[in-house]
């Protein structure tokens, strides 16, 4: 690990949402995220201290495009009754515990978890060496997996990956927000309060490569929240955290055999809580010689060699 601690970057957030990446159709990308969602639910519940909170998530239908897309999601994904529901504003308000003015797509199994604590849970009983960037030529091992974000370009300079800065805002709960029972997604997101603090976010800034906190970003997060959920317009910023996610040109992770005797798990973007876990299972299948846990078409779409 290059840093002197676990989860020193964007994975150090105290709260993060886990949601499948929603799409209108079923294809390689949705097959991956649906599988990752199920894997996450099975895995997260096994840990004792990762702030796992399957509180559900409401994806607000904030425009006509989302109304059409989410209607197709329900139709084409074919989930069991109750796992993916469209609620009117009254039903969504009842689920959320606060007044909402929009219809919503409701995923009762979604929720939040602590990325920082999850990283520590994953590393239990593992030898971790800090402050080290090894020379791969000096490593004697059966296999090497690059899980180093944008730094995969140091070994594969032609990979089209880039950082995306994200800043989240911490807010003290108030008399209304203390009743929030589910996560809300609206282009941004807000989680139910933990120890009296909500996490709201997040910015997406491809053009910035620093992690300094910006007051204008806190204002943007709160304005975005107030525009989608007027009942929460009076929340106030109490600081926050900024990090750099890594994404690929086609917004899909890079997982698999990268060539040169290396494997890769990178470019997980804003769904890394789920996609990194699913990627680990896929890499384990590769290393033991199969069978693979994902369909051939999905494995091909994830391949780091797909851009050649």
Secondary structure, 3 states (H helix, E strand, C coil): CCCCCCCCCHHHCCCEEECCCCCCCCCHHHHHHHHHHHHHHHHHCCCCCCCCECCCEEEECCCHHHHHHHHHHHHHHCCCCCCCEEECHHHHHHHHCCCCCCCEEEECCCEEECHHHHHHHHCCCCCCCCCCCCCHHHCCCCCEEECCHHHHHHCCCCCCEEEEEEEEEEEECCCCHHHCCCEEECCCEECCCECCEEEEECCCECCCCCCCCCHHHHHHHHHHHHHHCHHHCCCCEEEEEEEEEEEECCCCCEEEEEECCEEEEECCHHHHHHHHHHHHHHHHHHHCCCCCCCCHHHHHHHCCCCCC
